[in-house]
């Protein structure tokens, strides 16, 4: 018998947060400025989306330029961090469509709402501040790339959230994100459902390639999925 859903773990940028790809545009600019390259945003998103950002740079360099250079990647990362704060000050950040409505629905059903992200904690908290989202009110927890030893696709962030709320069975957890690596993270954690959403980095075809349980186009589509899963758990 499956266990009813107790927690939904959401990615941030592209899933619950609409920041118009500020992070990945800044990442692309840092890579191109330091390296003298002309990589496109599409290339950066294809290979870097969802990853901790230094690892994202290394992955982009390796997959687009066949280049492995940790010192170069570190210089790009340093510039990225310096420019990101300014970018956030200049640009508007919004909740993704229906994110706040979904948070309210889940709260009414006593389902925990956890944000996890490839950002470091400082960056993630600056996003929450701009959105006026508070941990303990709008969401129940924030787990970031700098909080755990290993980042996506490893399950460390989800496992940290489970430990925090004393959830033993990953089958009671749903993971949702806009990139392949989000889906892989949920799968490696053993989540009951790993769901892709088309509002961010990757296309339907890219998301489907990771064999998610569902691919959705709007966050509220998760509600009937959870209801169906809960009914199945009760009669299974």
C-alpha atoms as one frame of an Amber mdcrd trajectory, in Angstrom:
protein
   0.000   0.000   0.000   1.327   3.411  -0.948   1.542   6.113   1.702  -0.488
   9.297   1.268   1.418  12.401   0.218   2.861  14.364   3.160   5.273  16.727
   1.423   5.777  18.433  -1.936   9.328  19.589  -2.733   9.407  22.394  -5.289
  12.282  23.741  -7.320  12.459  27.547  -7.297  13.446  29.377 -10.528  11.240
  28.298 -13.415   8.945  26.260 -11.180   7.639  28.432  -8.349   9.587  31.610
  -9.127   9.472  33.663 -12.333  12.748  35.579 -12.536  12.957  35.667 -16.337
  16.075  33.487 -16.310  18.112  36.225 -14.587  20.395  33.646 -12.986  21.153
  31.784 -16.191  21.528  34.977 -18.207  24.040  36.164 -15.602  25.741  32.773
 -15.703  25.988  32.919 -19.503  27.408  36.431 -19.367  30.036  35.407 -16.806
  31.106  32.408 -18.894  31.311  34.468 -22.081  33.048  37.438 -20.448  35.769
  35.425 -18.731  36.266  32.886 -21.494  35.683  35.044 -24.548  32.987  32.640
 -25.755  29.617  33.225 -27.403  27.468  30.610 -25.732  23.710  31.058 -26.000
  21.181  31.019 -23.187  19.688  27.874 -24.730  23.015  26.068 -24.391  23.435
  27.192 -20.790  19.911  26.088 -19.865  20.256  22.756 -21.678  23.333  21.728
 -19.696  23.234  23.812 -16.512  19.607  24.095 -15.445  18.871  23.005 -11.893
  22.481  22.389 -10.919  24.514  24.102  -8.215  25.956  27.014 -10.119  29.694
  26.227 -10.052  28.842  22.706 -11.157  26.552  24.194 -13.811  29.464  26.193
 -15.245  31.703  23.118 -15.326  28.972  21.078 -17.005  28.281  23.759 -19.609
  31.990  24.055 -20.443  32.403  20.300 -20.703  29.326  19.692 -22.851  29.509
  22.700 -25.162  33.254  23.228 -25.488  34.685  19.838 -24.386  36.641  21.845
 -21.841  37.587  20.803 -18.290  39.284  23.643 -16.435  38.433  24.048 -12.752
  40.427  27.258 -12.351  38.655  28.889 -15.292  35.295  27.712 -13.986  36.059
  29.211 -10.579  36.860  32.596 -12.118  33.589  32.495 -14.024  31.739  31.563
 -10.843  33.334  34.428  -8.914  32.217  36.926 -11.562  28.760  35.342 -11.645
  28.297  35.823  -7.894  29.486  39.426  -8.091  27.071  40.269 -10.896  24.069
  38.339  -9.601  23.371  40.640  -6.664  23.248  43.636  -8.974  20.989  41.771
 -11.408  18.512  40.989  -8.653  18.471  44.611  -7.541  17.623  45.763 -11.064
  15.140  43.116 -12.184  11.631  42.260 -11.037  10.946  38.855  -9.525   7.452
  37.332  -9.453   5.765  34.199  -8.143   5.234  31.743 -10.954   1.649  31.340
 -12.133  -0.565  29.873  -9.389   2.353  29.157  -7.026   0.818  31.007  -4.091
  -2.603  29.494  -4.761  -1.084  26.009  -4.714   0.816  26.711  -1.496  -2.513
  27.677   0.118  -4.269  24.549  -1.157  -1.519  22.293   0.171  -1.542  24.034
   3.546  -5.293  23.441   3.826  -4.624  19.745   3.223  -1.782  19.565   5.765
   0.764  18.803   3.057   4.204  20.318   3.695   5.586  22.803   1.149   9.362
  22.742   0.750  11.473  24.788  -1.649  14.790  23.371  -2.811  17.238  24.903
  -5.222  20.612  24.792  -6.922  21.217  28.298  -5.556  23.292  28.895  -2.456
  21.383  29.970   0.663  22.221  33.672   0.334  20.848  33.813  -3.213  17.749
  31.770  -2.347  16.942  33.894   0.681  17.301  37.075  -1.375  14.711  35.650
  -3.762  12.311  34.886  -0.917  12.747  38.390   0.448  11.927  39.937  -2.920
   8.839  37.736  -3.212   7.831  38.472   0.379   7.648  34.730   1.057   8.387
  33.621   4.592   9.510  30.194   5.745   6.968  29.014   8.304   4.163  30.959
   6.650   4.108  30.769   2.866   6.327  27.671   2.712   7.436  25.250   5.402
  11.148  24.980   4.610  13.944  26.080   2.295  16.785  23.681   1.460  19.603
  25.017  -0.725  22.635  23.685  -2.546  24.936  25.086   0.132  23.113  23.166
   2.899  24.091  19.658   1.767  27.255  17.712   0.822  26.017  16.675  -2.631
  23.766  18.481  -5.061  21.328  17.361  -7.726  20.800  14.791  -9.053  21.812
  13.328  -5.688  18.895  13.172  -3.231  20.596  14.999  -0.340  18.331  18.077
  -0.349  15.151  15.988  -0.349  16.550  13.699   2.340  17.427  16.758   4.448
  13.831  17.953   4.176  12.519  14.510   5.112  14.759  14.414   8.169  13.640
  17.895   9.205   9.992  16.829   9.249  10.590  13.218  10.360   9.232  11.624
   7.188  10.683   8.140   6.853   9.084   6.997   3.594  10.113   8.894   0.428
   6.989   7.470  -1.169   5.092  10.164   0.764   7.047  12.906  -1.038   6.429
  14.553  -4.415   9.218  16.376  -6.278   8.371  18.904  -8.981  10.755  20.912
 -11.135  11.324  22.407 -14.571  14.534  20.571 -15.485  15.695  17.028 -16.138
  17.931  17.098 -13.086  14.942  17.928 -10.857  13.207  14.777 -12.057  16.355
  12.707 -11.550  16.701  14.100  -8.027  13.187  12.939  -7.164  13.813   9.537
  -8.674  17.092   9.061  -6.797  15.337  10.023  -3.554  12.672   7.393  -4.211
   9.873   9.952  -4.239   6.357   8.670  -4.748   6.020  11.028  -7.695   8.627
  12.915  -9.743   6.943  15.558 -11.878   8.248  17.857 -14.596   6.706  21.246
 -15.371   7.023  23.154 -18.640   7.199  26.677 -17.164  10.986  26.907 -17.022
  14.238  25.627 -18.412  13.403  22.461 -20.322  10.909  21.520 -23.020   8.304
  18.772 -22.861  10.590  16.521 -24.914  13.562  17.170 -22.629  11.505  16.558
 -19.488   9.933  13.416 -20.938  13.390  12.006 -21.669  13.924  11.681 -17.900
  10.835   9.423 -17.547   8.887  11.506 -15.012   5.607  10.259 -13.602   3.878
  13.312 -15.085   4.685  16.413 -17.106   2.379  19.347 -16.345   1.945  22.858
 -17.723   0.565  24.615 -14.637   1.265  24.165 -10.929  -2.405  23.664 -10.049
  -2.433  20.512 -12.182  -0.646  18.858  -9.284  -3.799  18.977  -7.121  -5.842
  16.307  -8.965  -2.678  14.208  -9.311  -2.180  14.235  -5.544  -5.895  13.482
  -5.036  -5.654  10.514  -7.395  -2.512   9.276  -5.693  -4.104   9.635  -2.254
  -7.188   7.638  -3.321  -4.925   4.951  -4.766  -2.983   4.798  -1.506  -6.184
   4.289   0.454  -7.500   1.439  -1.684  -4.204  -0.063  -2.809
